[in-house]
């Protein structure tokens, strides 16, 4: 399967948000559940698909999202 089809399939299976309802941004700069910064959480609904993908790539590389921390 061509790489672009694999990427498209992965993106279609990914939820719209990395939120796992384990929020900690009230006390931390980075959420211990999803790995996003306070600003990323607040701006998520306004981000372009490209900006969201950049965040997704970073948090996945860092081992997020996590339900247990």
C-alpha positions in Angstrom: 0.0 0.0 0.0 1.4 3.4 -0.9 2.6 5.6 2.0 0.1 8.3 1.4 -2.8 5.7 1.8 -1.3 4.4 5.0 -1.1 8.0 6.4 -4.6 8.8 5.3 -5.9 5.6 7.0 -4.0 6.4 10.2 -5.5 9.9 10.3 -9.0 8.7 9.7 -8.7 6.3 12.6 -7.3 9.0 15.0 -9.8 10.8 17.2 -10.3 14.5 16.6 -8.8 15.3 20.0 -6.1 13.5 22.1 -8.1 14.3 25.2 -8.5 11.2 27.5 -10.4 13.0 30.2 -7.5 12.9 32.6 -7.0 16.7 32.6 -4.3 18.4 34.7 -3.8 21.7 33.0 -5.2 23.6 35.9 -2.0 22.8 37.9 0.5 21.9 35.1 1.8 23.5 32.0 1.4 20.2 30.1 -1.5 17.9 30.6 -0.5 14.6 32.1 -3.3 12.9 30.2 -3.0 14.1 26.6 0.4 15.8 26.6 -0.8 19.1 25.2 0.2 22.4 26.6 -2.4 24.7 28.2 -2.4 26.9 25.0 -2.8 23.8 22.7 -5.8 22.6 24.8 -7.4 26.1 24.7 -6.7 26.6 21.0 -7.4 23.1 19.7 -10.8 23.8 18.2 -9.3 26.7 16.2 -6.2 24.9 14.9 -5.8 23.9 11.3 -5.5 20.2 10.5 -1.8 20.8 9.8 -1.3 22.4 13.2 -3.2 19.6 14.9 -1.0 17.0 13.1 2.2 18.7 14.4 0.8 18.4 18.0 -0.3 14.8 17.4 3.2 13.8 16.1 4.9 15.4 19.1 2.6 13.9 21.8 2.7 10.4 20.2 6.5 10.6 20.1 6.4 11.5 23.8 4.2 8.6 24.7 0.9 10.4 25.0 -2.0 10.2 25.3 -2.0 8.3 28.6 -5.0 7.2 30.7 -2.7 6.3 33.6 0.1 8.5 34.8 
